[in-house]
Amino acid sequence: MLLVLDNCEHLVAACAALVQRVIGAASGVRVLAASREGLSVAGERTVTVRSLSFPPPGSKLDPRALDACEAVRLFVERARLLVPKFSLGDDSRDAVAEICRRLDGIPLAVELAAARVKMLTVEEIRARLDDRFRLLTGGSKTAMARQQTLLATIQWSYDHLAPDQQQLLQRLSVFVGGWTLASATRVAGEQLDEYAVLDVLTRLVEQSLVTTNRVERGTTRYTMLETVRQYAQDRLNESGEGEARRNRHLAFFVALAEEAEPELVGQKQGAWFARLDLERENLLAAHSWCDHAEDGAELGLRLVFSLGVYLLHRGLVPLRHRVTEDALTRPGAEVRNLARCRALWAAGEASYFMGRYAEAKEYVETSLSISHEIGNKGREAEALRLLGYAVLAGGNRAMARTHFQDALALSRQLGDKRQLSRALHALGASFYGEKREQEKAQHLFEEALTLNRERGDRAGIAINLSDLGATSIALGLGDRAREMLREGFSIAEDIGSKRAGIAHLSGASELAVFFGEWNLAARLYGAAEAQRERIGHHPEPREEMFIERAREALGAIAFAAAESDGRSLSYDEAIAQARAWLDEGS
């Protein structure tokens, strides 16, 4: 016999007592209880009922894939009850997908949103989701009062929390995209220790207001639905604590970014890249809050500099450029100090990788000037090195070499192996491409590689291998280049560096030219170019020279067809093809 109990959350104790008596008296009875929290009865097995499936963030789904999403299907079904001719077209598909995504696939919320199509277009509904609790009203008159509006549904759950649970829920709403127990304790815990926070957090999970996500071999993360988060934020702002909590959130994530910065070029960089992936939304939220925080100008400059390596290797160069410019132009950020010096350098590097060489040069020259004013030789060396790249891109090889040599001399004086390896590599780049100087370039790249291997900087190793592979090709050492590219691809995959992966795609194309495999060369060239465009990464000037041989060998039409094939590949598909070819010849 099956006994079904529904809506147990408003009578948890009574329902628990009933179930205990029933199963104690009749062993053959099974009970299915629907509730927002468990009954804590012996033998209870909890099964979480998930929200409806919805399109993932940033996805561009085709119509069939979108129709397969449960939340989208529910929206369309309910909309057609009011507007029989409603359908998903090219003009409405993205809006409906975003509505379902931002409403977390919550059935009641999706139904209430669909009910608005009688008076609003889906684009107008989407535009009003920031005020969702006023927008999503008017549910079934036969439903309980707490299920007739989205606000009433969330508020009923909130009202049944103890005061300390309400307070923690409010404070946790400053997190975007989730949090850990450690970050909750630091940002929301106030005087509570980790175990006290854990106890209250456990109750929020039991009340289905917070969910857990166990990362394999990692730290448990917690999240709340965006609808719950917006409600909790409203309550936080009403409490007068909003500013203080966001300030704590900002301080925590600036500290995390600064802790990560040296690790991103060390032996644990892969783990740190993955950790920052999980916190990306929190880091961007911290960046935005700098506009309001009392010391936001200084903290904002520190934050964007510390995230530079992460954003570069994750293929987020335009984002890096935007947030760095935001930080530099924020009121109060004009003070010529170390924080501004480093952020100007970061803006210059982002501009360089986007192909904005004149802009890069201007940023770096200002950074160099400040480094002289504050007497920071380390920043001076880094500015000279980047300035060398900017003028090299402009065609002034002699001036670039002078800057690189000055940067190298300073780096040797400081004894900083990271800066020394970068300066050696940069000087090698100034010799690459000159027929009688390739061996000199090779020697400098190898010296830089040795230092990076000592330091365990795998991202640095991958970039060294990419340029060493190109130099080996120029010296007629195709098999040596193949092995370097194979190792570099392996590193790029292990640490998730799109910058290194794309550099090696380009290198594989160049090697295919060397071996006369013209179609493959054109296809990999197209793949590398397309991936660069997708991440906003402009090819460095020397990277265009090699492909002309393939273009001439194939002819314009055949080359364009092969290049187009490469452009149609995803990043993973292109990498897989290049690695398979390299493995075939090993």
PAKE-338437 format. One record per residue (C-alpha): residue number from 0; x, y, z. Coordinates in nm, 2 decimals, always signed. Example, Ala and Ser with C-alpha at 12.3 -4.5 7.8 and 13.67 -1.06 7.14 Angstrom:
REM residues 2
(0, (+1.23, -0.45, +0.78)),
(1, (+1.37, -0.11, +0.71)),
This chain:
REM residues 586
(0, (+0.00, +0.00, +0.00)),
(1, (+0.12, +0.35, -0.09)),
(2, (+0.02, +0.65, +0.13)),
(3, (+0.08, +0.99, -0.04)),
(4, (+0.12, +1.30, +0.17)),
(5, (+0.16, +1.64, +0.00)),
(6, (+0.27, +1.99, +0.13)),
(7, (+0.42, +1.84, +0.45)),
(8, (+0.64, +2.14, +0.50)),
(9, (+0.38, +2.35, +0.69)),
(10, (+0.31, +2.06, +0.93)),
(11, (+0.65, +1.88, +0.95)),
(12, (+0.62, +1.76, +1.31)),
(13, (+0.26, +1.64, +1.28)),
(14, (+0.34, +1.46, +0.95)),
(15, (+0.65, +1.30, +1.09)),
(16, (+0.45, +1.17, +1.39)),
(17, (+0.18, +1.04, +1.16)),
(18, (+0.43, +0.86, +0.93)),
(19, (+0.61, +0.71, +1.23)),
(20, (+0.28, +0.57, +1.37)),
(21, (+0.16, +0.43, +1.03)),
(22, (+0.48, +0.25, +0.94)),
(23, (+0.52, +0.13, +1.30)),
(24, (+0.17, -0.03, +1.29)),
(25, (+0.17, -0.15, +0.93)),
(26, (+0.50, -0.27, +0.80)),
(27, (+0.37, -0.32, +0.45)),
(28, (+0.28, +0.05, +0.40)),
(29, (+0.51, +0.28, +0.20)),
(30, (+0.48, +0.66, +0.24)),
(31, (+0.56, +0.91, -0.04)),
(32, (+0.58, +1.26, +0.12)),
(33, (+0.62, +1.58, -0.08)),
(34, (+0.78, +1.85, +0.13)),
(35, (+1.03, +2.13, +0.11)),
(36, (+1.22, +1.97, +0.40)),
(37, (+1.27, +1.61, +0.52)),
(38, (+1.06, +1.46, +0.80)),
(39, (+1.36, +1.31, +0.97)),
(40, (+1.19, +0.97, +1.02)),
(41, (+1.39, +0.65, +1.05)),
(42, (+1.43, +0.49, +0.72)),
(43, (+1.35, +0.81, +0.53)),
(44, (+1.51, +0.83, +0.18)),
(45, (+1.53, +1.19, +0.04)),
(46, (+1.50, +1.24, -0.33)),
(47, (+1.54, +1.60, -0.46)),
(48, (+1.29, +1.71, -0.72)),
(49, (+1.49, +1.93, -0.96)),
(50, (+1.36, +2.23, -1.15)),
(51, (+1.26, +2.19, -1.51)),
(52, (+1.55, +2.17, -1.76)),
(53, (+1.64, +2.51, -1.92)),
(54, (+1.90, +2.63, -2.17)),
(55, (+2.24, +2.67, -2.02)),
(56, (+2.40, +3.02, -1.99)),
(57, (+2.56, +3.16, -2.31)),
(58, (+2.41, +2.88, -2.53)),
(59, (+2.29, +2.92, -2.88)),
(60, (+2.05, +2.63, -2.92)),
(61, (+1.89, +2.52, -3.24)),
(62, (+1.51, +2.51, -3.24)),
(63, (+1.50, +2.13, -3.18)),
(64, (+1.74, +2.15, -2.88)),
(65, (+1.54, +2.44, -2.74)),
(66, (+1.21, +2.26, -2.77)),
(67, (+1.36, +1.97, -2.57)),
(68, (+1.40, +2.19, -2.27)),
(69, (+1.12, +2.13, -2.02)),
(70, (+1.09, +2.48, -1.90)),
(71, (+1.06, +2.61, -2.26)),
(72, (+0.79, +2.36, -2.35)),
(73, (+0.59, +2.46, -2.04)),
(74, (+0.62, +2.83, -2.13)),
(75, (+0.50, +2.76, -2.48)),
(76, (+0.21, +2.54, -2.36)),
(77, (+0.09, +2.80, -2.11)),
(78, (+0.13, +3.09, -2.35)),
(79, (-0.08, +2.91, -2.61)),
(80, (-0.37, +2.88, -2.37)),
(81, (-0.39, +3.26, -2.38)),
(82, (-0.25, +3.33, -2.73)),
(83, (-0.33, +3.03, -2.94)),
(84, (-0.11, +3.14, -3.23)),
(85, (+0.20, +3.18, -3.00)),
(86, (+0.51, +3.00, -3.13)),
(87, (+0.88, +3.01, -3.10)),
(88, (+1.03, +3.21, -3.39)),
(89, (+1.36, +3.36, -3.47)),
(90, (+1.24, +3.69, -3.31)),
(91, (+1.13, +3.52, -2.98)),
(92, (+1.35, +3.22, -2.93)),
(93, (+1.64, +3.39, -2.74)),
(94, (+1.40, +3.58, -2.52)),
(95, (+1.21, +3.27, -2.41)),
(96, (+1.53, +3.08, -2.35)),
(97, (+1.66, +3.36, -2.12)),
(98, (+1.33, +3.39, -1.94)),
(99, (+1.33, +3.02, -1.85)),
(100, (+1.70, +3.03, -1.76)),
(101, (+1.67, +3.34, -1.53)),
(102, (+1.36, +3.19, -1.36)),
(103, (+1.57, +2.87, -1.28)),
(104, (+1.32, +2.65, -1.45)),
(105, (+1.08, +2.69, -1.15)),
(106, (+0.74, +2.57, -1.29)),
(107, (+0.53, +2.83, -1.11)),
(108, (+0.76, +3.11, -1.22)),
(109, (+0.76, +2.99, -1.58)),
(110, (+0.38, +2.96, -1.58)),
(111, (+0.33, +3.31, -1.43)),
(112, (+0.57, +3.45, -1.69)),
(113, (+0.39, +3.28, -1.97)),
(114, (+0.06, +3.43, -1.85)),
(115, (+0.20, +3.77, -1.92)),
(116, (+0.21, +3.71, -2.30)),
(117, (-0.15, +3.82, -2.32)),
(118, (-0.04, +4.18, -2.25)),
(119, (+0.34, +4.18, -2.31)),
(120, (+0.58, +4.05, -2.58)),
(121, (+0.84, +3.80, -2.46)),
(122, (+1.11, +4.07, -2.51)),
(123, (+0.91, +4.30, -2.27)),
(124, (+0.87, +4.01, -2.02)),
(125, (+1.25, +3.95, -2.03)),
(126, (+1.33, +4.32, -1.98)),
(127, (+1.12, +4.32, -1.66)),
(128, (+1.26, +4.01, -1.49)),
(129, (+1.48, +4.22, -1.26)),
(130, (+1.14, +4.32, -1.10)),
(131, (+1.01, +3.96, -1.11)),
(132, (+0.81, +3.96, -0.79)),
(133, (+0.58, +4.24, -0.92)),
(134, (+0.58, +4.09, -1.27)),
(135, (+0.49, +3.73, -1.18)),
(136, (+0.15, +3.74, -1.01)),
(137, (-0.19, +3.62, -1.10)),
(138, (-0.17, +3.25, -1.06)),
(139, (-0.46, +3.01, -1.04)),
(140, (-0.74, +3.13, -0.81)),
(141, (-0.80, +2.77, -0.70)),
(142, (-0.44, +2.74, -0.57)),
(143, (-0.35, +2.81, -0.21)),
(144, (-0.27, +3.18, -0.15)),
(145, (+0.10, +3.11, -0.11)),
(146, (+0.11, +2.95, -0.45)),
(147, (-0.07, +3.23, -0.65)),
(148, (+0.23, +3.46, -0.69)),
(149, (+0.61, +3.40, -0.70)),
(150, (+0.66, +3.65, -0.41)),
(151, (+0.41, +3.47, -0.19)),
(152, (+0.57, +3.13, -0.26)),
(153, (+0.92, +3.25, -0.16)),
(154, (+0.80, +3.46, +0.13)),
(155, (+0.61, +3.17, +0.28)),
(156, (+0.94, +2.97, +0.30)),
(157, (+1.13, +3.27, +0.43)),
(158, (+0.88, +3.35, +0.70)),
(159, (+0.91, +2.99, +0.84)),
(160, (+1.29, +3.04, +0.89)),
(161, (+1.44, +3.11, +1.23)),
(162, (+1.59, +3.46, +1.27)),
(163, (+1.95, +3.34, +1.24)),
(164, (+1.85, +3.14, +0.92)),
(165, (+1.69, +3.45, +0.77)),
(166, (+1.99, +3.66, +0.84)),
(167, (+2.23, +3.41, +0.69)),
(168, (+2.02, +3.37, +0.38)),
(169, (+2.02, +3.75, +0.33)),
(170, (+2.39, +3.77, +0.37)),
(171, (+2.46, +3.48, +0.13)),
(172, (+2.27, +3.67, -0.14)),
(173, (+2.58, +3.88, -0.21)),
(174, (+2.74, +3.57, -0.37)),
(175, (+2.69, +3.52, -0.74)),
(176, (+2.73, +3.17, -0.89)),
(177, (+2.78, +3.00, -0.55)),
(178, (+3.01, +2.99, -0.25)),
(179, (+3.21, +2.76, -0.02)),
(180, (+3.18, +2.72, +0.35)),
(181, (+3.50, +2.92, +0.40)),
(182, (+3.38, +3.21, +0.19)),
(183, (+3.04, +3.20, +0.37)),
(184, (+3.21, +3.22, +0.71)),
(185, (+3.43, +3.51, +0.60)),
(186, (+3.17, +3.72, +0.42)),
(187, (+2.84, +3.63, +0.60)),
(188, (+2.95, +3.48, +0.93)),
(189, (+3.03, +3.79, +1.13)),
(190, (+3.12, +3.65, +1.48)),
(191, (+3.02, +3.29, +1.40)),
(192, (+3.29, +3.03, +1.35)),
(193, (+3.28, +2.78, +1.06)),
(194, (+3.08, +2.52, +1.25)),
(195, (+2.82, +2.76, +1.36)),
(196, (+2.78, +2.88, +1.00)),
(197, (+2.76, +2.52, +0.88)),
(198, (+2.48, +2.44, +1.13)),
(199, (+2.27, +2.73, +1.00)),
(200, (+2.36, +2.66, +0.64)),
(201, (+2.25, +2.30, +0.69)),
(202, (+1.90, +2.42, +0.79)),
(203, (+1.88, +2.63, +0.47)),
(204, (+1.97, +2.33, +0.27)),
(205, (+1.71, +2.12, +0.45)),
(206, (+1.45, +2.39, +0.38)),
(207, (+1.54, +2.37, +0.00)),
(208, (+1.65, +2.73, -0.01)),
(209, (+2.01, +2.64, -0.07)),
(210, (+2.15, +2.35, -0.28)),
(211, (+2.48, +2.17, -0.25)),
(212, (+2.72, +2.08, -0.54)),
(213, (+3.00, +1.85, -0.46)),
(214, (+3.30, +1.91, -0.68)),
(215, (+3.50, +1.59, -0.75)),
(216, (+3.82, +1.59, -0.54)),
(217, (+3.74, +1.95, -0.45)),
(218, (+3.54, +2.16, -0.20)),
(219, (+3.17, +2.15, -0.16)),
(220, (+3.00, +2.45, -0.31)),
(221, (+2.66, +2.59, -0.23)),
(222, (+2.41, +2.79, -0.45)),
(223, (+2.07, +2.93, -0.44)),
(224, (+1.82, +2.97, -0.72)),
(225, (+1.84, +3.32, -0.87)),
(226, (+1.48, +3.38, -0.77)),
(227, (+1.56, +3.30, -0.41)),
(228, (+1.87, +3.51, -0.43)),
(229, (+1.68, +3.81, -0.56)),
(230, (+1.43, +3.78, -0.28)),
(231, (+1.71, +3.75, -0.02)),
(232, (+1.89, +4.05, -0.17)),
(233, (+1.57, +4.26, -0.13)),
(234, (+1.55, +4.16, +0.24)),
(235, (+1.93, +4.23, +0.28)),
(236, (+1.89, +4.58, +0.14)),
(237, (+1.59, +4.64, +0.37)),
(238, (+1.80, +4.53, +0.67)),
(239, (+2.06, +4.80, +0.61)),
(240, (+2.34, +4.55, +0.59)),
(241, (+2.37, +4.54, +0.21)),
(242, (+2.67, +4.77, +0.18)),
(243, (+2.86, +4.61, +0.46)),
(244, (+2.81, +4.26, +0.32)),
(245, (+2.91, +4.36, -0.03)),
(246, (+3.22, +4.53, +0.11)),
(247, (+3.32, +4.21, +0.29)),
(248, (+3.25, +4.02, -0.04)),
(249, (+3.47, +4.26, -0.23)),
(250, (+3.76, +4.23, +0.02)),
(251, (+3.74, +3.85, +0.03)),
(252, (+3.76, +3.82, -0.35)),
(253, (+4.04, +4.08, -0.39)),
(254, (+4.23, +3.87, -0.14)),
(255, (+4.16, +3.55, -0.33)),
(256, (+4.27, +3.70, -0.66)),
(257, (+4.59, +3.83, -0.50)),
(258, (+4.66, +3.49, -0.35)),
(259, (+4.60, +3.33, -0.69)),
(260, (+4.82, +3.57, -0.89)),
(261, (+5.16, +3.41, -0.81)),
(262, (+5.01, +3.06, -0.82)),
(263, (+4.88, +3.11, -1.17)),
(264, (+5.24, +3.10, -1.29)),
(265, (+5.36, +2.82, -1.06)),
(266, (+5.33, +2.45, -1.02)),
(267, (+4.97, +2.46, -0.90)),
(268, (+4.84, +2.68, -1.18)),
(269, (+4.60, +2.42, -1.32)),
(270, (+4.42, +2.39, -0.99)),
(271, (+4.41, +2.76, -0.95)),
(272, (+4.27, +2.82, -1.30)),
(273, (+3.99, +2.57, -1.21)),
(274, (+3.93, +2.74, -0.88)),
(275, (+3.89, +3.08, -1.04)),
(276, (+3.66, +2.93, -1.30)),
(277, (+3.42, +2.85, -1.02)),
(278, (+3.45, +3.20, -0.87)),
(279, (+3.44, +3.40, -1.20)),
(280, (+3.09, +3.54, -1.14)),
(281, (+3.18, +3.64, -0.78)),
(282, (+3.50, +3.81, -0.91)),
(283, (+3.31, +4.01, -1.17)),
(284, (+3.05, +4.10, -0.90)),
(285, (+3.33, +4.23, -0.68)),
(286, (+3.46, +4.43, -0.97)),
(287, (+3.12, +4.59, -1.02)),
(288, (+3.09, +4.68, -0.65)),
(289, (+3.41, +4.87, -0.67)),
(290, (+3.20, +5.15, -0.82)),
(291, (+3.03, +5.19, -0.48)),
(292, (+3.28, +5.09, -0.22)),
(293, (+3.47, +5.36, -0.03)),
(294, (+3.81, +5.22, -0.13)),
(295, (+3.68, +5.07, -0.45)),
(296, (+3.93, +5.25, -0.68)),
(297, (+4.23, +5.10, -0.52)),
(298, (+4.08, +4.76, -0.47)),
(299, (+3.95, +4.76, -0.83)),
(300, (+4.30, +4.82, -0.97)),
(301, (+4.45, +4.54, -0.76)),
(302, (+4.17, +4.30, -0.86)),
(303, (+4.21, +4.34, -1.24)),
(304, (+4.58, +4.31, -1.23)),
(305, (+4.57, +3.99, -1.02)),
(306, (+4.32, +3.83, -1.26)),
(307, (+4.53, +3.91, -1.57)),
(308, (+4.70, +3.57, -1.63)),
(309, (+4.37, +3.39, -1.56)),
(310, (+4.17, +3.59, -1.81)),
(311, (+4.45, +3.57, -2.07)),
(312, (+4.48, +3.19, -2.06)),
(313, (+4.11, +3.13, -2.04)),
(314, (+4.06, +3.32, -2.37)),
(315, (+3.88, +3.62, -2.21)),
(316, (+4.10, +3.90, -2.35)),
(317, (+3.82, +4.14, -2.44)),
(318, (+3.67, +4.09, -2.09)),
(319, (+4.01, +4.16, -1.94)),
(320, (+4.04, +4.48, -2.15)),
(321, (+3.70, +4.60, -2.05)),
(322, (+3.73, +4.55, -1.67)),
(323, (+4.08, +4.69, -1.67)),
(324, (+3.97, +5.01, -1.85)),
(325, (+3.67, +5.03, -1.60)),
(326, (+3.91, +5.01, -1.31)),
(327, (+4.15, +5.27, -1.46)),
(328, (+3.87, +5.52, -1.53)),
(329, (+3.70, +5.48, -1.19)),
(330, (+3.70, +5.80, -0.98)),
(331, (+3.99, +5.79, -0.74)),
(332, (+4.20, +5.56, -0.96)),
(333, (+4.41, +5.83, -1.11)),
(334, (+4.66, +5.84, -0.83)),
(335, (+5.01, +5.74, -0.97)),
(336, (+5.09, +5.46, -0.74)),
(337, (+5.19, +5.09, -0.77)),
(338, (+4.83, +4.98, -0.82)),
(339, (+4.78, +5.21, -1.11)),
(340, (+5.12, +5.12, -1.26)),
(341, (+5.03, +4.75, -1.26)),
(342, (+4.68, +4.81, -1.40)),
(343, (+4.81, +5.03, -1.68)),
(344, (+5.05, +4.75, -1.77)),
(345, (+4.76, +4.50, -1.76)),
(346, (+4.56, +4.72, -1.99)),
(347, (+4.86, +4.74, -2.23)),
(348, (+4.90, +4.37, -2.24)),
(349, (+4.53, +4.32, -2.32)),
(350, (+4.55, +4.59, -2.59)),
(351, (+4.85, +4.42, -2.74)),
(352, (+4.68, +4.08, -2.76)),
(353, (+4.38, +4.24, -2.93)),
(354, (+4.61, +4.40, -3.19)),
(355, (+4.57, +4.75, -3.06)),
(356, (+4.94, +4.82, -3.07)),
(357, (+4.94, +5.20, -3.05)),
(358, (+4.70, +5.19, -2.75)),
(359, (+4.92, +4.92, -2.59)),
(360, (+5.22, +5.14, -2.63)),
(361, (+5.05, +5.44, -2.47)),
(362, (+4.94, +5.24, -2.17)),
(363, (+5.28, +5.08, -2.12)),
(364, (+5.47, +5.41, -2.16)),
(365, (+5.25, +5.56, -1.88)),
(366, (+5.31, +5.25, -1.66)),
(367, (+5.69, +5.28, -1.73)),
(368, (+5.68, +5.64, -1.62)),
(369, (+5.51, +5.56, -1.30)),
(370, (+5.75, +5.28, -1.23)),
(371, (+6.04, +5.54, -1.25)),
(372, (+5.85, +5.78, -1.02)),
(373, (+5.79, +5.51, -0.75)),
(374, (+6.13, +5.34, -0.79)),
(375, (+6.00, +5.00, -0.87)),
(376, (+6.25, +4.81, -1.08)),
(377, (+6.04, +4.50, -1.12)),
(378, (+5.76, +4.70, -1.28)),
(379, (+6.01, +4.89, -1.49)),
(380, (+6.14, +4.56, -1.63)),
(381, (+5.80, +4.43, -1.71)),
(382, (+5.70, +4.76, -1.88)),
(383, (+6.01, +4.76, -2.09)),
(384, (+5.95, +4.41, -2.21)),
(385, (+5.59, +4.48, -2.30)),
(386, (+5.69, +4.80, -2.47)),
(387, (+5.93, +4.60, -2.68)),
(388, (+5.65, +4.38, -2.80)),
(389, (+5.44, +4.68, -2.89)),
(390, (+5.71, +4.85, -3.10)),
(391, (+5.81, +4.52, -3.26)),
(392, (+5.45, +4.48, -3.37)),
(393, (+5.49, +4.83, -3.52)),
(394, (+5.79, +4.71, -3.72)),
(395, (+6.07, +4.87, -3.52)),
(396, (+6.29, +4.57, -3.45)),
(397, (+6.59, +4.76, -3.34)),
(398, (+6.40, +4.97, -3.08)),
(399, (+6.22, +4.65, -2.96)),
(400, (+6.55, +4.47, -2.91)),
(401, (+6.69, +4.76, -2.71)),
(402, (+6.38, +4.75, -2.48)),
(403, (+6.41, +4.37, -2.44)),
(404, (+6.78, +4.39, -2.36)),
(405, (+6.71, +4.66, -2.10)),
(406, (+6.44, +4.44, -1.95)),
(407, (+6.67, +4.14, -1.94)),
(408, (+6.95, +4.34, -1.77)),
(409, (+6.71, +4.46, -1.50)),
(410, (+6.56, +4.11, -1.46)),
(411, (+6.91, +3.96, -1.41)),
(412, (+6.99, +4.23, -1.16)),
(413, (+6.67, +4.16, -0.96)),
(414, (+6.72, +3.78, -0.98)),
(415, (+6.35, +3.72, -1.05)),
(416, (+6.34, +3.39, -1.25)),
(417, (+5.98, +3.46, -1.37)),
(418, (+6.07, +3.80, -1.52)),
(419, (+6.40, +3.67, -1.65)),
(420, (+6.24, +3.39, -1.84)),
(421, (+5.99, +3.63, -1.99)),
(422, (+6.26, +3.88, -2.09)),
(423, (+6.47, +3.60, -2.25)),
(424, (+6.18, +3.48, -2.45)),
(425, (+6.10, +3.84, -2.56)),
(426, (+6.45, +3.90, -2.68)),
(427, (+6.44, +3.57, -2.87)),
(428, (+6.12, +3.69, -3.04)),
(429, (+6.32, +3.99, -3.17)),
(430, (+6.56, +3.76, -3.35)),
(431, (+6.30, +3.51, -3.48)),
(432, (+6.23, +3.57, -3.85)),
(433, (+6.57, +3.69, -3.94)),
(434, (+6.74, +3.41, -4.14)),
(435, (+7.08, +3.45, -3.99)),
(436, (+6.96, +3.49, -3.64)),
(437, (+6.73, +3.18, -3.59)),
(438, (+6.99, +3.00, -3.38)),
(439, (+7.02, +3.30, -3.15)),
(440, (+6.64, +3.30, -3.11)),
(441, (+6.65, +2.93, -3.04)),
(442, (+6.91, +2.96, -2.77)),
(443, (+6.72, +3.24, -2.59)),
(444, (+6.39, +3.04, -2.61)),
(445, (+6.57, +2.73, -2.47)),
(446, (+6.71, +2.93, -2.18)),
(447, (+6.37, +3.07, -2.10)),
(448, (+6.22, +2.72, -2.12)),
(449, (+6.48, +2.59, -1.88)),
(450, (+6.39, +2.85, -1.62)),
(451, (+6.02, +2.78, -1.66)),
(452, (+6.07, +2.41, -1.62)),
(453, (+6.26, +2.49, -1.29)),
(454, (+5.97, +2.70, -1.17)),
(455, (+5.70, +2.46, -1.28)),
(456, (+5.53, +2.73, -1.49)),
(457, (+5.35, +2.50, -1.73)),
(458, (+5.17, +2.79, -1.91)),
(459, (+5.51, +2.95, -1.97)),
(460, (+5.65, +2.62, -2.08)),
(461, (+5.38, +2.58, -2.34)),
(462, (+5.44, +2.93, -2.49)),
(463, (+5.82, +2.86, -2.49)),
(464, (+5.75, +2.53, -2.68)),
(465, (+5.53, +2.70, -2.93)),
(466, (+5.80, +2.95, -3.03)),
(467, (+6.07, +2.69, -3.01)),
(468, (+5.87, +2.48, -3.25)),
(469, (+5.84, +2.77, -3.49)),
(470, (+6.22, +2.83, -3.47)),
(471, (+6.29, +2.46, -3.52)),
(472, (+6.08, +2.46, -3.84)),
(473, (+6.28, +2.76, -3.96)),
(474, (+6.60, +2.57, -3.90)),
(475, (+6.47, +2.27, -4.09)),
(476, (+6.41, +2.05, -3.78)),
(477, (+6.06, +1.93, -3.84)),
(478, (+6.06, +1.62, -3.62)),
(479, (+6.19, +1.82, -3.33)),
(480, (+5.92, +2.08, -3.38)),
(481, (+5.66, +1.79, -3.38)),
(482, (+5.77, +1.67, -3.04)),
(483, (+5.76, +2.02, -2.90)),
(484, (+5.41, +2.08, -3.03)),
(485, (+5.29, +1.75, -2.89)),
(486, (+5.42, +1.84, -2.54)),
(487, (+5.27, +2.19, -2.57)),
(488, (+4.93, +2.06, -2.67)),
(489, (+4.93, +1.82, -2.37)),
(490, (+5.01, +2.11, -2.13)),
(491, (+4.74, +2.34, -2.29)),
(492, (+4.48, +2.07, -2.24)),
(493, (+4.59, +1.98, -1.88)),
(494, (+4.57, +2.34, -1.76)),
(495, (+4.29, +2.46, -1.99)),
(496, (+4.49, +2.74, -2.16)),
(497, (+4.32, +2.85, -2.47)),
(498, (+4.60, +3.09, -2.54)),
(499, (+4.85, +2.81, -2.55)),
(500, (+4.61, +2.58, -2.74)),
(501, (+4.55, +2.83, -3.02)),
(502, (+4.93, +2.91, -3.04)),
(503, (+4.99, +2.54, -3.09)),
(504, (+4.71, +2.51, -3.35)),
(505, (+4.90, +2.78, -3.54)),
(506, (+5.23, +2.59, -3.49)),
(507, (+5.07, +2.27, -3.62)),
(508, (+4.96, +2.46, -3.93)),
(509, (+5.31, +2.59, -3.98)),
(510, (+5.45, +2.24, -3.94)),
(511, (+5.20, +2.11, -4.20)),
(512, (+5.34, +2.37, -4.44)),
(513, (+5.69, +2.25, -4.37)),
(514, (+5.59, +1.89, -4.46)),
(515, (+5.39, +2.00, -4.77)),
(516, (+5.05, +1.89, -4.64)),
(517, (+4.88, +2.19, -4.79)),
(518, (+4.51, +2.11, -4.72)),
(519, (+4.58, +2.03, -4.35)),
(520, (+4.79, +2.35, -4.32)),
(521, (+4.50, +2.56, -4.46)),
(522, (+4.24, +2.38, -4.24)),
(523, (+4.44, +2.42, -3.92)),
(524, (+4.52, +2.78, -4.01)),
(525, (+4.14, +2.85, -4.05)),
(526, (+4.07, +2.68, -3.72)),
(527, (+4.34, +2.89, -3.54)),
(528, (+4.22, +3.21, -3.70)),
(529, (+3.85, +3.14, -3.61)),
(530, (+3.94, +3.06, -3.25)),
(531, (+4.15, +3.38, -3.22)),
(532, (+3.85, +3.58, -3.34)),
(533, (+3.62, +3.41, -3.09)),
(534, (+3.83, +3.50, -2.80)),
(535, (+3.93, +3.85, -2.93)),
(536, (+4.30, +3.75, -2.97)),
(537, (+4.47, +3.91, -3.27)),
(538, (+4.75, +3.71, -3.43)),
(539, (+5.10, +3.84, -3.36)),
(540, (+5.26, +3.98, -3.68)),
(541, (+5.50, +3.70, -3.75)),
(542, (+5.22, +3.44, -3.74)),
(543, (+5.09, +3.53, -4.09)),
(544, (+5.41, +3.48, -4.29)),
(545, (+5.43, +3.10, -4.31)),
(546, (+5.08, +3.03, -4.46)),
(547, (+5.15, +3.20, -4.80)),
(548, (+5.33, +2.89, -4.93)),
(549, (+5.01, +2.68, -4.87)),
(550, (+4.80, +2.95, -5.04)),
(551, (+5.02, +2.95, -5.34)),
(552, (+5.04, +2.57, -5.36)),
(553, (+4.66, +2.51, -5.34)),
(554, (+4.54, +2.82, -5.53)),
(555, (+4.29, +3.07, -5.39)),
(556, (+3.98, +2.86, -5.43)),
(557, (+4.10, +2.54, -5.28)),
(558, (+4.28, +2.72, -5.00)),
(559, (+3.96, +2.91, -4.91)),
(560, (+3.76, +2.59, -4.90)),
(561, (+4.01, +2.42, -4.67)),
(562, (+4.03, +2.73, -4.45)),
(563, (+3.65, +2.74, -4.43)),
(564, (+3.65, +2.38, -4.32)),
(565, (+3.89, +2.47, -4.04)),
(566, (+3.68, +2.77, -3.93)),
(567, (+3.37, +2.55, -3.89)),
(568, (+3.55, +2.33, -3.63)),
(569, (+3.50, +2.39, -3.25)),
(570, (+3.80, +2.45, -3.04)),
(571, (+3.80, +2.09, -2.91)),
(572, (+3.76, +1.95, -3.26)),
(573, (+4.04, +2.15, -3.40)),
(574, (+4.28, +2.06, -3.12)),
(575, (+4.19, +1.69, -3.16)),
(576, (+4.26, +1.69, -3.53)),
(577, (+4.60, +1.87, -3.49)),
(578, (+4.70, +1.63, -3.21)),
(579, (+4.60, +1.32, -3.41)),
(580, (+4.81, +1.43, -3.70)),
(581, (+5.11, +1.50, -3.48)),
(582, (+5.08, +1.16, -3.32)),
(583, (+5.06, +0.99, -3.66)),
(584, (+5.41, +1.11, -3.74)),
(585, (+5.57, +1.04, -3.41)),
